Amino acid sequence: MDGDLSRDRPEERQRSVESAVLAIVIERHPEALPRSELLGEMVSSADGRSRVAEVEDAVEGLVGVGLLAGDQSLLPTPAALRISELDVGL
């Protein structure tokens, strides 16, 4: 059973980081959020490269599924804004 839990943790952690990224970008809307500012908010000097990679992977994943737009400046897509308005109980 422990083996199953350890496999789920990276995915759960990635979802958590993606949720945090999306929440921050939506909060800043309608302003675009520079990626450097996002990293500044989400990564402390003690976190190191692995945390930067997690945030970058989260951004790329959200762009890939159409919830974020942009490269160096990030904006939520209309789909992301709409889902943030709905109380879907996720």
matplotlib code that plots the C-alpha trace (Angstrom):
import matplotlib.pyplot as plt

x = [0.0, 2.8, 4.1, 0.8, 0.9, 4.4, 3.4, 0.5, 2.5, 4.4, 1.1, -0.6, 2.2, 2.2, -1.5, -1.0, 1.7, -0.5, -3.4, -1.3, 0.1, -3.4, -4.7, -2.0, -2.3, -6.1, -5.8, -3.6, -6.0, -6.5, -2.8, -0.4, 1.9, 5.6, 7.0, 9.8, 7.4, 5.5, 8.8, 9.6, 6.2, 6.5, 10.1, 12.2, 16.0, 16.0, 13.8, 16.4, 16.3, 13.8, 11.1, 11.9, 11.5, 8.2, 6.8, 8.1, 6.6, 3.3, 3.2, 4.0, 1.3, -1.3, -0.3, -0.5, -4.0, -5.2, -5.6, -2.7, -1.6, 1.7, 5.4, 7.2, 4.0, 1.1, -2.6, -5.5, -7.5, -11.3, -11.7, -9.5, -11.5, -14.8, -13.8, -12.6, -16.2, -17.9, -18.3, -17.7, -16.6, -13.3]
y = [0.0, 2.4, 2.0, 3.2, 6.3, 7.2, 7.1, 9.5, 12.1, 13.6, 14.0, 15.5, 17.9, 18.9, 19.6, 21.6, 23.8, 24.2, 25.3, 27.8, 29.2, 29.5, 31.2, 33.8, 34.6, 34.9, 37.1, 39.5, 39.6, 41.8, 42.6, 40.2, 38.6, 38.5, 35.0, 36.4, 37.8, 34.5, 32.8, 35.5, 34.8, 31.0, 30.3, 31.3, 31.3, 28.2, 26.2, 25.8, 24.6, 21.9, 24.3, 26.6, 23.5, 22.6, 26.1, 26.2, 22.7, 23.9, 27.0, 24.9, 22.4, 25.1, 26.7, 23.3, 22.7, 26.2, 27.7, 30.1, 32.2, 33.9, 33.3, 35.8, 37.5, 35.2, 35.7, 33.4, 32.3, 32.8, 29.1, 29.6, 32.7, 30.9, 27.9, 30.2, 31.7, 28.3, 26.5, 23.0, 21.4, 20.1]
z = [0.0, 0.7, -2.8, -4.2, -2.0, -3.0, -6.7, -6.0, -4.2, -7.1, -9.1, -6.1, -5.5, -9.1, -8.9, -5.8, -7.5, -10.6, -8.4, -6.6, -9.9, -11.4, -8.3, -8.3, -12.0, -11.6, -8.6, -10.6, -13.6, -15.6, -15.2, -16.8, -14.3, -15.3, -14.9, -12.8, -10.3, -10.1, -9.3, -6.7, -5.0, -5.1, -4.6, -1.6, -1.6, 0.5, -1.9, -4.6, -8.2, -7.7, -6.6, -9.6, -11.8, -10.2, -10.8, -14.4, -15.0, -13.6, -15.8, -18.9, -18.0, -17.5, -20.8, -22.5, -21.4, -22.2, -18.8, -19.0, -22.0, -22.5, -22.2, -20.0, -18.9, -17.9, -18.2, -17.4, -20.3, -20.5, -19.5, -16.4, -15.4, -15.9, -13.8, -11.0, -11.0, -10.6, -7.4, -8.7, -5.4, -6.6]

ax = plt.figure().add_subplot(projection="3d")
ax.plot(x, y, z, "-o")
ax.set_aspect("equal")
plt.show()
